[in-house]
Amino acid sequence: MMFIFVILGLLLCEEVAGSSNVTTVFVQKGKDLHLDVKKPVVLGNQAEFKWTVNNTHNIVRLSPDNETRIIPGYEGRAEVSLQSHSLLLKNVQQSDSGDYTAHITGDEDQCLAEYKVIIQDPVSPVNLSVDSVSNSTESCNLTVSCSTERSHINSTFGCDTQTCYQEGGEQSEVTTSGSSVHVYLLNDSIICNHSNQVSWTKDLKKIQTLCPLNTVSGAVTPVFVKLGDNVLLEVKKPVVLTEEEDFFWRFNTSYSIVKLSYESKETIFKKYSQRAELSDQNHSLLLKNLQQADSGRYVAQVTGGIDRIIAEYKVIVQNPVSPVQLSVDSVSNSIESCNLTVTCSTQDPNISSTFRCDTQTCNQMGGEQSEDTTSGSSLHVYLLNDSIICNHSNQVSWTKDMKEIQHFCRLAGSESLSAGISVCLVKTVVFSVGLVIMVSAVISVHLMEKFKKQK
C-alpha cells in the first residue's frame, strides 16, 4: 500500500518537476505585470482555477460559476480576466519576484501557464569622464572612465587625422546588480551604456571637443534629437543689444527663424510660426516636432556694426532604431559542454556569435561582437548572466532581444531541474506520510471498537 501512495504522489507533481515551458519575464520595479493564459480554461463542477506564486501562495481563485476570490495581501493589486483568465498584478516590488503558475485543481490537476518573474530596479545613472588626453600634430590619445554606483571601466582611444579606434576593442563589465556596462565608439562619439533587461542610460563625449585633429568647428555643440521630439537650444552667454543691433536665430546661415530687436520686439518668421518659441529671459530657442529636414547648423547671432556668434549647434535628427531579432542557428550538446551559434538581425546588417558553456560558466568565443549599421546605429551581441542579448541603439533610442541559455543547453538547466525534482520528492514524502497516518488512525479505531465488543 505504501508503494501505491508514493506512485500517486509522484504522478501529482510530475507536471511541476518536468515543466519545460517556463517563460521568463523581466519587469521594472513599480510597473504592472501582465501574465497571459494562452490555453482554454474549462472548469468542471468540482474544479477550481488558481494563480499561485512559488507553488505555495495563492493569489486568486476562480470557481466554476466565475466567483472570483482575491487572496488577502493582493486586494487592490491583483485582477483576473474572466474571459482569458490572465493575471494583472499592479505596482510590483522585489518581493513579487518568483515562479507564477496558472492551473486547474480538482479531479485532475492541469498546469496552464508558468512564468519566472524577475523584478529589476532601473539602472543607475552613468558618468563618462576623460582621465587623460595626449595630443600631437599627427595623433591624439585619450583615456576615459565610465562609472556607475557599483562599477567602472577604463578604455583608451586613438585618433589620427582620418579616423579613431578603440584600443583592445569594446570594454564591458557585468555589475553586482546584474546590469551591464559598455564603453564603445560610435561615429565620432565615445559612449558608455548602462543597461539591464528593463532600462538603460548612457553618457557620451564628442571626440572633436577633446582632440583638435578631429575638430571641424570647436564652438559647435552636437545635439541628437529623436524624430518628432522637441529640442531646446540654449544661449549661455548674456545678450545685451544696442540700438543698432538685432538678435537672430538662423538655420544653415540662410534661413531666419526668429528676430529680436533692441526694443524687445519679437518676430517669428512664417516658416517657423507654429514651431518656434524664444525665451524672454535667456534668448534660448525651443523648436518643436523636429523632422529629418531640420538637421543642420543653428546659430544664435547678434547683427549690427560687428556681427558676433553667441551660440552654435549641429542638430542631428534620428529615427528610432528598428526592432532587433536574435535567433539561434545551431546547438551542439555533449555531457561536458554546450556550444550554440546565434544571429542578431536588424533591417540593415546582422551579426553572428558563438557561445560555449560547461557545468560552471558560459563564455562568448572571440569576445563581444559589434557592428555599425548604414543608418549610424550600433548593433551589439553580448553575454549577461545566463542570457545572450542583442542590443540595437543610436543616440536617441534602443531596443533589444534576448535568449536564455538554459532553454538550449541542458547543462544550464540541470540545476533548475534538480530543484524541481527535489520539490517533487518533498511533496511525495509529505503526501505519503499523511496517508499512512490517516490509515493507521482508521485501523486503530477499528481495533479498539472490536476490543470493546469482545470485552
Secondary structure as the mmCIF struct_conf table of DSSP 4:
data_model
#
loop_
_struct_conf.conf_type_id
_struct_conf.id
_struct_conf.beg_label_comp_id
_struct_conf.beg_label_asym_id
_struct_conf.beg_label_seq_id
_struct_conf.end_label_comp_id
_struct_conf.end_label_asym_id
_struct_conf.end_label_seq_id
HELX_RH_AL_P HELX_RH_AL_P1 MET A 2 ALA A 17
TURN_TY1_P TURN_TY1_P1 GLY A 18 GLY A 18
HELX_LH_PP_P HELX_LH_PP_P1 VAL A 22 VAL A 22
STRN STRN1 THR A 23 GLN A 28
TURN_TY1_P TURN_TY1_P2 LYS A 29 GLY A 30
BEND BEND1 LYS A 31 LYS A 31
STRN STRN2 LEU A 33 LEU A 35
BEND BEND2 LYS A 39 LYS A 39
TURN_TY1_P TURN_TY1_P3 ASN A 45 GLN A 46
STRN STRN3 GLU A 48 VAL A 53
TURN_TY1_P TURN_TY1_P4 ASN A 54 THR A 56
STRN STRN4 HIS A 57 LEU A 62
TURN_TY1_P TURN_TY1_P5 PRO A 64 ASP A 65
STRN STRN5 THR A 68 ILE A 70
HELX_LH_PP_P HELX_LH_PP_P2 ILE A 71 ILE A 71
TURN_TY1_P TURN_TY1_P6 PRO A 72 GLY A 73
TURN_TY1_P TURN_TY1_P7 GLU A 75 ARG A 77
STRN STRN6 ALA A 78 VAL A 80
TURN_TY1_P TURN_TY1_P8 LEU A 82 SER A 84
STRN STRN7 LEU A 87 LEU A 89
BEND BEND3 ASN A 91 ASN A 91
HELX_RH_3T_P HELX_RH_3T_P1 GLN A 94 ASP A 96
STRN STRN8 GLY A 98 THR A 105
BEND BEND4 GLY A 106 GLU A 108
STRN STRN9 GLN A 110 GLN A 120
HELX_LH_PP_P HELX_LH_PP_P3 ASP A 121 PRO A 125
STRN STRN10 ASN A 127 ASN A 135
BEND BEND5 THR A 137 GLU A 138
STRN STRN11 CYS A 140 SER A 147
BEND BEND6 GLU A 149 ARG A 150
STRN STRN12 HIS A 152 CYS A 159
BEND BEND7 THR A 161 GLN A 162
STRN STRN13 CYS A 164 GLN A 166
TURN_TY1_P TURN_TY1_P9 GLU A 167 GLY A 168
BEND BEND8 GLY A 169 GLY A 169
STRN STRN14 GLN A 171 VAL A 174
TURN_TY1_P TURN_TY1_P10 THR A 176 SER A 177
BEND BEND9 GLY A 178 GLY A 178
STRN STRN15 SER A 180 LEU A 186
TURN_TY1_P TURN_TY1_P11 ASN A 187 ASP A 188
STRN STRN16 SER A 189 SER A 195
BEND BEND10 GLN A 197 VAL A 198
STRN STRN17 TRP A 200 LYS A 206
HELX_RH_3T_P HELX_RH_3T_P2 ILE A 207 THR A 209
TURN_TY1_P TURN_TY1_P12 LEU A 210 LEU A 210
HELX_RH_3T_P HELX_RH_3T_P3 PRO A 212 ASN A 214
BEND BEND11 VAL A 216 VAL A 216
TURN_TY1_P TURN_TY1_P13 GLY A 218 ALA A 219
HELX_LH_PP_P HELX_LH_PP_P4 VAL A 220 VAL A 220
STRN STRN18 THR A 221 LYS A 226
TURN_TY1_P TURN_TY1_P14 LEU A 227 GLY A 228
STRN STRN19 VAL A 231 LEU A 233
BEND BEND12 LYS A 237 LYS A 237
TURN_TY1_P TURN_TY1_P15 GLU A 243 GLU A 244
STRN STRN20 ASP A 246 PHE A 251
TURN_TY1_P TURN_TY1_P16 ASN A 252 SER A 254
STRN STRN21 TYR A 255 LEU A 260
TURN_TY1_P TURN_TY1_P17 TYR A 262 GLU A 263
STRN STRN22 GLU A 266 ILE A 268
HELX_RH_3T_P HELX_RH_3T_P4 LYS A 270 TYR A 272
TURN_TY1_P TURN_TY1_P18 SER A 273 ARG A 275
STRN STRN23 ALA A 276 LEU A 278
TURN_TY1_P TURN_TY1_P19 ASP A 280 ASN A 282
STRN STRN24 LEU A 285 LEU A 287
BEND BEND13 ASN A 289 ASN A 289
HELX_RH_3T_P HELX_RH_3T_P5 GLN A 292 ASP A 294
STRN STRN25 GLY A 296 THR A 303
BEND BEND14 GLY A 304 ILE A 306
STRN STRN26 ARG A 308 GLN A 318
HELX_LH_PP_P HELX_LH_PP_P5 ASN A 319 PRO A 323
STRN STRN27 GLN A 325 ASN A 333
BEND BEND15 ILE A 335 GLU A 336
STRN STRN28 CYS A 338 SER A 345
BEND BEND16 GLN A 347 ASP A 348
STRN STRN29 ASN A 350 CYS A 357
BEND BEND17 THR A 359 GLN A 360
STRN STRN30 CYS A 362 MET A 365
TURN_TY1_P TURN_TY1_P20 GLY A 366 GLY A 366
BEND BEND18 GLY A 367 GLY A 367
STRN STRN31 GLN A 369 ASP A 372
TURN_TY1_P TURN_TY1_P21 THR A 374 SER A 375
BEND BEND19 GLY A 376 GLY A 376
STRN STRN32 SER A 378 LEU A 384
TURN_TY1_P TURN_TY1_P22 ASN A 385 ASP A 386
STRN STRN33 SER A 387 SER A 393
BEND BEND20 GLN A 395 VAL A 396
STRN STRN34 TRP A 398 GLU A 404
HELX_RH_3T_P HELX_RH_3T_P6 ILE A 405 HIS A 407
TURN_TY1_P TURN_TY1_P23 PHE A 408 PHE A 408
HELX_RH_AL_P HELX_RH_AL_P2 ARG A 410 GLN A 454
#
